[in-house]
Amino acid sequence: MPAPSLPSIGLAKSLPRNCDVLIIGLAEQGGVAVPEASERAQTKRFGVSVTDLARSLGAKPDEGKSVILPAAGDGPRLLVIGLGTGEVTPEGLRRVAGAAVRQAAGLAEEASLSVALALPADEPETLLAVAEGALLGSYRYQPISTRTKDPAIDQLSLISDGKVSGAPGLVDRARIIAEAVAQARDWVNLPPNLLYPDSLAEDAKTLVRDARINVEVLDEKALQKGGYGGILAVGGGSSRQPRLVRFSYSPRGAKGHLGLVGKGITFDSGGLNLKPGDSMYTMKSDMAGAAAVLTAIWAIARLGLRVTVTGYAALAENLPSDTAYRPSDVLTMYGGKTVENGNTDAEGRLVMADAIARAGEDKPDLIVDVATLTGACVVALGNRTTGLMASDDETADRVLDAAEAAGESVWQLPIPAETRSKLDSKVADLKSTGDRAGGALIAAAFLREFVAENTGWAHLDIAGPSFNTGEPYGYTPAGGTGVAVRTLVALAEAVQES
């Protein structure tokens, strides 16, 4: 599949001549920061300042609330957007920039637009946030159609006074990260008849062909030879055989080793424990964890971070057939542990267990797995917050700090000591499921059984925020969100600096 298309982005000290839409922010205290030329033109044309005109048309500082001002002669249209009623934070600017760019895209008619942003960006953190938000907000999934459209926006400009240290590098970093998130979104949005284990593995190889990433793909024969009983069982009901993709990035001077594991169920019907029809429709998104891991490593390599990263994407399609695995089957997992299968719709933990066990053999300092694992986590935390469970609080804090730096919402949940007993089995080493109470915690307790001894481990359950079935908000589109990509990149940066 083609790489996602994002607009070009650059820096400008003043309003670009070809600008079609100028985005300016309205703060709770004071007016809007308007480039001098635009202020003069607007005042001359309408007899009042941009701030007064905006407020007369209903502009408010509430975050994301916007009004469109008429153009002054040949100048750009002005989009005035609220920056929020509290302290302006980098994540707040990221959301505002994304919302504003998406609204500006709605002004496009036949031709693509050039959009400039005059938002507060006088520090490295705020400049990076505005650039990221603008690019993430410009994302559009291209429908599979005979009717093609030009992108709504083809150029973004950040108006900056040039005093921010390292500004060009920050913009480049924002673009690399945004491209990784956009690729994850594209994969999640692709229909399951077009994205399946082998095709995703091939796409992953193509994606990183120019990066310093070594790629290994295990097909069904290699998986059988290696003893990957979980991945083989889950993928056994489909004619599209499972795959395990391994990415390895090992730069010179690496200061740590991060292991990443992603769940890649390209479509989840529930298997023999068949899902209701309405619950099945969005199950093309059940590979969002694998998408996050693969694209995050791509971004880490392109950024040249000095940290070794080894990643695994466990890819399978979970379908019912005469070759599908069953409830009560006993599976021999990678490494030899046996598992009594409780429910074929609890398939994610089985493929993840194999991959986590394999990841431990690489002896990373820390393993982080990312998975759309449980509906229970959605019930607990809603659709916008990722659940975090970890081997210890120090590891959890490292991931929480990375998520905060990236601007992603993550909340720690416990794995109580009594949870493990719910996985006891009379016919195998353990069972894959427990009772309904604390389902997200039980799933995490199961995964923990496959983590190598003395290895830090964190589990990110992204079942809620991986796919947005509602309207777009901030820089988040409808459909695939690309959640966790930015957190994983921020974590790699933290490992590099530790």
N, C-alpha and C positions, 0 to 999 in steps of 0.2 A: 504494500500500500504506500502511497506517496506520503512524504513527511508533511506534518501540519503546516499550514500557511499562516504566518503572523505578519503584521505590518513591519516595515522598517522603523527603527527608532533612533533618534539622535538628540543632541543637545543644541540649544540655540540661546544666544544672549539677548535676543530681541524677537519680536513677533516675525515669523517667517512670511515672506511675501506671498507665498502660494497657500496660506492657511485658509481653510474653509470654515472651521469651527474652532473657537478659542474657549477653553474650559478654565474658569476661575472659581475660587473657593470663597464662600461667605462664612466668616467666623462669628461666634457668639458676641464677642466684643469687637467693635469696629466694623469696617467695611470689607470690600474685596480688594485684593492686590491685583490691579490691572496694569498691564504694560502701558507705558506713558502714551504711546501713539494711539492705542485703542481708546484710552480715556479721553484724549483730546478729540478724536473723531466722534465718539459717542456724545460728548458734551456739546460739541458744535452742532450736531444733527438734531438732538432732542432737547437741548437746553438744560439738562440736569446731569448730574454725575451718574456713573454706572451704578454705584451703590444705591442712590436714591431711585433710579429707574427700576432696578431689580427689586427693591423692597416694595415699590408701588405695584409691581406685577405679582406680588405674593411670595417673593423669595424669603426663605427662613434659614436659620443656621442648623436646623435639624439635619442629621447626617443623611445624605443621599437625596434630600428634597431639592428639586431643581426647577429652574425656569429658563426659557429661551428668550433672549433679547433680540430684537430686530437688528439687522446689520446696518452699519452706518456707511452708506454709499457702497463702494466696492470692497469694504472690509469684511472680515469674517462675522458669522453669527456668533453670539456670545452665549455660552451655557454656564449659568451661575448655579453652583451646587453647594449645599450646606456641608460644613466640615464637622458638625457635631456641636453639642452644647457643653461638653466638658473639655478636658485637656486633649489636644490633638496628638494622637499617638501614631507611630509608624503603621501599625495594622489598621488604624482608622483611615489613614491616608491611602493605604492599599485598597481598602474597600471603596472609598470615595472615588479614587481614580478609576477603578474598574467599573463602578456604576456609571460614572460620567461618560467614559468612552463608549460603553454599551448604549447609553442614551444618544450620544452623538452619532453612533452608527445608524440609529433610526432615522436620522435626517438625510441619509444618502438616498439618492434617486437613481439616476442612470449611471452616474460616474462615481468612482471611489473618492473618498474624502481625505484631505490632509488635516490632521487635528493637532492642535498645540495645547499643552497643559501649563497653566501658570498657577500651580498649587505650591504650598509651603514645602520647599525642598532645599533648605539651607544647611543641612547636615548630611553626612554620608548615609545614615540610617533612613532619613526621610526621602532623600533622593532615590535610594534603592527601592523603597516602598512604593513611591509614585510610579517609577518605571515598571516594577513588577505588576502592580495593580492595573496600569494602563494596558500592558500586554496581555495579562490574563483576562481582562474585561473585553478585549478585542476578539477573543477566540470565537470562532463560529464553526460548528461541525458542518461539513459539506454533505448535503443529502445525496443519496445514490439516485441520480435522476438524469434524464436526457437534457434537462434544462440547466445550464450552468450560469452562474452569476459571478460578476466581479466582486472582489471583497468590498465590504462597505467602507473600510478604512484601509488605505495602503501606506500611510505615513503618519508617524507620531513624532512630535517634537516636545522636549521638556525645556521650558524656558528657565534658565538658570543664570545667575550672575557670574558664573565661572570661578567662584571662590571655594567650591566644595572640593576638598582634596580627593584626587583620584576619580573624578566624576566619570570620565570615559570608561574606565575599568568597571565601575559600578553598573553602568548601563549595559556593558557587555555581559556582566554576571547576571543581570536581570533577564536579559534575552535568553541566555543558556538555560536558566531555570524555567522560564516561561515556556520555552520550546519543549523541555522535558515534561512539564505538566500537560501541555497541549497534546503531546504524543500519547501520554497515558489516557487522556480524555478520549482521543480518537479511537484507541484500542477498545476502551470500555463501550463506546457508542456503536462500534461496528457490529452488525447483525451476526448471530451465531452461525448462520450458514456460510458466512464469509470469513469468520474468525474461529478457528478450531485449533487443537493442540499443535499440529504440524505447521499450519500456516502462521500461527503466532511465533513459533520457534524460528521459522524462516524470516519473518519480519524482524525479530529481535537480532538475528545475525546481520541482516541488511542494515539495521539502524546503526550498529556500532562498527561497521566495516572500516571506517576511517578513524576510529578511536583506538586508544591503546588498551583495548580490552580483549582478552582471550575468551573464546566461546567454545563450549562443548555442549552437544545435544545428545542425550541418551534416548534412543528409540525404544520400542516395546521389547525388542530382543535384548538390548543392553540392560533394560530395566529388569527383565526376567533373570538375566545372568547375574545381576547385582543384588537381587533379592529385595526389590522395592515392592513389597506386597501390598502396601496401602495404595500407592499410585496405580498399580496394575488392577487392583480390585475395583477401584472407583471408575477407572476408564474402561473396564472390561465389558460394559454393556453397550458401548458405542463402536461402530465400525471405524470411527476416527480414533486411532490409537493414541495413548498418552505419551507425553514427553517430559523430560526433565532438562531444563536449560541451566547451564552453569556459566556465569560471568566471573571473570577474574581480572582485577585491576591491581597491579603491583608496581607502583612507581619507585624510582630511586629515592632513598632518604625517607621512606615511609616511617611514621612515628607510632603506628598502631595498626591493628587488624580488626576490621568490622565485618561481621557476617550478617547477611540479609537473606531472608526467606520470604517468598510471596506465594499466596494461594492463587492458582490459575485455573479455576473451573470455568471453561469457556462457555458452558451452558449447564445449568443445574435444573433438571426436571424433578429432582428428588429421588430418582431411581425407582426401585420397587415400592418404596414409601413415597408414592407420587404426590407432588405438591398440588394444591388446588390451582385451577387455571389462572385466576387473577394473580396469584403469588408467583407464577412462573414467568410472567411477561417480562419482568426486568432482570431475569436471571442471566442475561448476557453480561451483566455487570459483575458476575461472581468471580471474575479474574482480575478485579481491580487491584488486589494486593500484589499479584505478579507484575501488573503494569507499573505500579508504583516502584517496585524494587528494580526492575529492568531500566526504567527511564531515569531513576535517581542515580544509578551507577553510571549511566551514560553522561549525566550532567557532572557527576563527580570527576570523571575522567577528563571531560572537556574543560573543567575549571582547573585541572592540574593539581588537585589536592594531594598532599603528601600523606596519604593513608592507604593501606592495603584494604581492598574491599573484595570479598567473595560473595557472590549472590546466587541464589537458586530460585527458579520459578518452576513450581510443580504444576504441570498442565494436564488436564483431563476433561472429558465431557461425560457427565453423569446421566446416563439414559437407562430406561428399563428395556430388557430384552431377555432372550433365553440364555445369554451369557453374562447377565448382570449379577453382581454379588447380592447376597441376601442378608436380612436380619438373622442373627445367630451364627453366621459364618465366623470361623476363627482364621485370622489372617496372621501371617508371619511377616513382620515389618522389617525394614532395613536395620540391620544390626542384630536381628534375632528375636526380639520381644514378640510375644503373641498377643493378639487383641481379639476379643469377642465383639463382633460388630453389633451394635444395638439398634441402629437406624440408618438406612441407606441415604437419608437426607441429612445426616451428620457426616457428610463425606469430606468436608474441608479439613477437618482435624486429621484424617487419615493420610491424605497426601502431604499435609504439612509435617506430620510426624516423621515420615520417611525423609523429607528434605532437611528437617532440623537435625535428625540423627546424622545425616551425611555431612551437613555443615559443621558439626562438631569435630569431625575428623580433620578439618582444616586448621583447627586450634586457634580460632579467632579470640580476641579479648572479650568480645561482646557479640551476642547474636540477637538480632531484632527480627521478629516475624510480623508480617502484615497480612491480614486476612479479613474478608467479609465473612466472619465466622458464625455469628449467632444473632437471631432475631431478639434474643433476650437482652443483648447489649443495646439494641434500638429501644426496647421498652424502658430500659434503665436510664439511658442518656439522650434519647431523641435522635433526630436525623442530622444534627450538625456537629456532634461531639464524638470523638474517638475514645474508646475505652482502652486503658492501659493496665496491664497486669505484668508483674515482674518478679524476678527471683529474689530481689531485695530492694529496700528503699533507696539505696545509693544509686543503683542502676535505674530505678524509676525516675529519680531526680534528674539524671543525665538526659533522659528522653524528654521529660517535661520541660527542661531548660531549652532543649533544641526546638521543641514545638512552640514554646513562647517566642523564641527568637524568629522562628519562621512565620508566626502569626496564625498557627493552626490550633484549634480547640481540642485539647486532650485532657481526660480526667482519669485519675488512678482509681482502680478498684482492687479489692483484696482477693487473695486466694486463701480463705480460712483453712486452718489445719484439718478440720473435719471433712473438707471437701474430697480429699483423696479417697476416703473410705467408700464414697458413692461409686467409685470406679472399680471396686472389687468384683472379680469374676470367679465363678466356680469351675470354669472350663479353660481359662487362659490366664496369662499374666495380669491382664486388666481388661476392662470393658470400655468401649468407646463413649458410652453415654451413661448418665445418671438419671435423677428425677428432674422434674421441671423447675424446681426451686434453684435459683442461682445458676441458670443455664450457661451464662457467659463465663462464670467462675469455674464451673465444672469443665468446660471446654479448655480453659487455660490450664487447669490442673492436669488434664490429659496431655497437653503439649509439653508441659514441664517434665513429664516422665521420659522424654526423648532428648532432653538437653544434656550435653556432656557435663560430667562432674566438674565442679569448680569453674564453670563458665557462666559469666553474667548473661542474663536473658531477659528480654522484654517482648511482650506480645501486644500488638496493636490491633484491636477489633474495629474495623472500619465499616461494618455492615450498615450503619446509619448514614454517615457522610459521604460514602463512595459514589452515590447516585442520587441526583436531585430530581424527584418526580414533580416538583412544584415549579413556580416561576423563578427566573434568575434573580439573584440578589448579590449586591456588592460585585466582586469579581468572579462570582460563582455562576456558571451557566446552568441551564436545564440539562439533564442527562449526566454523563460522566463528569466528575469534578476534579480528578487528579489528586485527591487527598493523599497525604503522607509523603508525597515526593519532596516537598520543601523541608519537611521535618527531617527526613533521612539525609538530605544534603547538609542541613544545619548540624546534624549529629556528626557527620563525617568531618565537618570543619572543626567541631569541638574536640573530636578525637585527635585531629592533627595538631591542635593547639595545646593539648594536655601534656 
